[in-house]
């Protein structure tokens, strides 16, 4: 039978058709029972997922396929091919633009463009709500990652570097931590305006914004503006009615918090065993690491970056300079 005359093989579970019987057979594995890995005991949602797990996790007996151009290595040949085509391509790759009016995003693959359009621009986008707090997410993967945050006693992956006691919540964060902090030649992002270096591109981009006076994210209610969109979102919660706000209550005392991060910090400092951060120059101890950084800059490093225009005196931050000008350089003085 000619290929163009072949009838599509149809699945009896859903109205999905395939061009070959092999494709239909592989698709049937998706509707099969859950599979249990006999090597590690992990339970997979179907037999196809089990086959992928066996090939990716327990295949090749730990042998990695290295990239001949860079230092990356991959378990699967398909992953190496995708890496070569996306990172080391010699020709300019065609990007697919989003057709939605006002959206300037582009994608290399059609499936990524379709997923973006369904999540961002669809009239009735699919959302996955959290059954605990009601928060909605654009994908099931984001929802699964969010579910972990509801567990106060989350298992952390310890950093194996000698002298580093940091623990990360997932393998990706652990790899990024080791790459940025303990690599022999870590990549740094340098600010072209002041020369300060940062471990990640995200920190570098946030720092660049601070060199400008423009705060792009403005509150529609009161006009308050911020450099970061996440800070604006936290600010906008304060304009909501108190009865409609999501309140996080401590199960061990009567305190309530507006943000989950505040509840977690409260649990750590008051109902747990907080990790104390000690100053290397004096006896100062504190459980919150940013407070130690603030102490070092102010007391020991004496970073006085704000100079008075009238008398030349330097201060640690802008509020101190503003208070000085109000006291010393008024019209009466």
Buried (B, 14 or more C-beta within 10 A) or exposed (E): EEEEEEEEBEBEEEEEEBEEEEBBEBBBBBEEEEBEBEEEEEEBEBBBBBBBBBEEEBEBEEEEBEBEEEEEEBBBEEBBEEBBEEEEEEEEEEEBEBEEEEEEBEBBEEEEBEBBBBBEBEEEEEEBEBEEEEBEBBBEEEBEEBEEBEEEEEEEBEBEEEEEEBBBBBEEBBEBBBEBEBEEEEEEBEBEEEEEEBBBEEBBEEBBEEEEEEBEBEBEEEEBBBBEEEBBEBBBEEEEEEEEEEEBEBEEEEEEBBEEEBBBBBBBEEEBEBEEBEBEEEEBEBBBEEEBEBBBBBEEEEEBEBEBEEEEBEBBBEEBBEEBBEEEEEEEE
